[in-house]
Amino acid sequence: MLDIMTAAPAEPRICSIARTLDIVGEKWALLAVREVFLGDRRFDEMVKRTGAPRDTLAARLRTLVDAGVLERRPYSEHPARFEYFLTEAGLDLYPVITTLRTWGDKYLAGDGGPPLIVEHSCDHELAARLVCQTCGEPVNPRDTRLVYPERPGRAQVPVPPAAQSADG
């Protein structure tokens, strides 16, 4: 007797991560944001510092401006030239950029060490650390759970734990 498995209908999970990746999930977009954080606000500087093709970077900058991550301001009229500045939404990406840099420094820096070290105003190296905004405790995936807000027309579904330990 054959055991026939029926697959559940494939529905993408609605989530803020996927929505965010639609805007900043491409390499050149995040590198453009990095450059603005580092003070390189002009297009030609960004092309040099990122190595991005000009047309690709221009498209990513348009997406970031349209999404409200960056603001474009003129600095020259003849020829027309613009600088890019972080909006509040852009500034809120700093923990993302810092976490990516910290991860890269840890796992990809190689024998020469990280190419750049960022220091906090206290004169110590800055590293990303996720803590609970209420209690201040460090966050571990095993200590979290998903909670779906109640919304009209949406059935409440039991939520599995966010992470399982390796030993079950």
C-alpha positions in Angstrom: 0.0 0.0 0.0 1.3 3.4 -1.0 1.4 6.1 1.7 0.3 9.3 -0.1 1.3 12.5 1.6 -0.6 15.6 0.9 1.3 18.8 1.0 -0.1 21.8 2.8 -0.8 24.7 0.4 2.3 26.9 0.0 1.6 30.3 1.4 4.5 32.6 2.0 4.7 33.7 5.6 3.7 37.4 6.0 6.5 39.0 7.9 8.3 42.2 8.4 11.7 40.6 7.5 10.5 39.8 4.0 9.0 43.3 3.6 12.3 44.8 4.8 14.4 42.7 2.4 12.3 44.0 -0.5 13.9 47.3 0.2 17.4 46.6 1.7 17.9 43.0 1.0 20.2 43.4 -1.9 24.0 43.8 -1.5 24.3 47.3 -3.1 21.4 48.7 -1.1 22.9 47.8 2.3 26.4 49.0 1.1 24.9 52.3 0.1 23.3 52.7 3.6 26.7 51.7 5.1 28.4 54.5 3.1 26.0 57.1 4.3 26.5 56.0 7.9 30.3 56.4 7.3 29.8 59.9 5.9 30.1 59.2 2.1 26.9 60.9 0.9 27.7 61.6 -2.7 27.0 59.2 -5.6 30.6 59.1 -7.0 32.0 58.4 -3.5 29.5 55.6 -3.1 30.5 54.1 -6.4 34.2 54.1 -5.5 33.7 52.8 -2.0 31.2 50.0 -2.8 32.4 49.0 -6.3 28.8 48.9 -7.4 28.0 49.4 -11.1 26.7 53.0 -11.5 23.3 52.0 -13.0 22.7 49.4 -10.2 23.7 51.9 -7.4 21.4 54.6 -8.9 18.5 52.1 -8.9 19.2 51.1 -5.3 19.4 54.7 -4.2 16.1 55.4 -5.9 14.5 52.5 -4.1 15.9 53.7 -0.7 14.7 57.2 -1.3 11.2 56.0 -2.4 11.0 53.8 0.7 11.9 56.7 3.0 15.2 55.2 4.1 17.3 58.0 2.5 16.6 61.6 1.6 18.1 63.2 -1.5 19.3 66.8 -1.2 20.9 69.0 -3.9 24.4 70.3 -3.3 25.1 71.6 -6.8 22.8 73.1 -9.4 25.1 73.1 -12.4 25.5 70.3 -12.9 22.7 68.9 -10.8 24.3 66.8 -8.0 22.8 65.3 -4.9 23.8 64.1 -1.5 22.0 61.3 0.4 21.0 61.6 4.1 19.6 59.0 6.5 16.0 59.5 7.5 14.7 58.2 10.8 13.9 54.9 9.1 17.5 54.9 7.7 19.0 55.6 11.2 17.0 52.7 12.5 19.0 50.4 10.3 22.2 51.1 12.3 21.8 48.0 14.5 21.4 45.9 11.3 24.6 47.4 9.8 26.4 47.0 13.1 25.3 43.3 13.5 26.3 42.5 10.0 29.8 44.1 10.6 30.2 42.2 13.9 29.2 38.9 12.3 31.6 39.5 9.4 34.4 40.5 11.7 33.9 37.3 13.7 33.5 34.8 10.9 35.1 36.3 7.8 37.9 38.7 8.8 40.7 36.1 8.4 44.2 36.3 9.8 44.5 40.1 9.2 41.6 40.9 11.5 38.7 43.2 10.7 39.3 45.9 8.1 37.6 48.5 10.2 37.0 48.9 13.9 34.1 51.1 15.2 34.5 52.6 18.7 31.7 53.9 20.9 32.1 57.4 22.5 33.3 55.6 25.6 36.5 54.7 23.6 35.7 51.0 23.5 35.1 48.8 20.4 31.5 48.7 19.4 29.9 45.2 19.0 26.3 44.3 18.4 24.4 42.8 21.3 20.7 42.1 21.4 19.0 42.7 24.7 15.4 42.8 25.8 14.2 46.4 25.7 12.2 45.8 29.0 14.4 43.8 31.3 17.8 44.5 29.6 18.8 40.7 29.6 20.7 39.4 26.6 18.4 37.6 24.1 18.9 34.0 23.1 16.5 32.5 20.5 15.5 29.8 23.0 14.2 32.4 25.3 11.7 33.9 22.8 8.4 33.0 21.4 6.2 34.2 18.5 3.0 36.0 19.3 0.6 36.9 16.5 -1.5 40.0 17.3 -5.2 39.4 17.1 -6.7 40.9 14.0 -10.3 40.8 12.6 -10.8 37.9 10.3 -7.6 36.1 11.2 -7.9 32.8 13.1 -5.5 32.4 16.0 -3.1 29.6 15.2 -0.9 27.9 17.9 2.7 29.1 17.5 5.6 26.7 17.8 8.6 27.7 19.9 10.9 30.1 18.0 13.9 27.8 18.4 14.5 24.3 19.6 17.5 23.1 21.4 19.8 20.7 19.6 18.9 17.9 21.9 15.2 18.3 21.4 
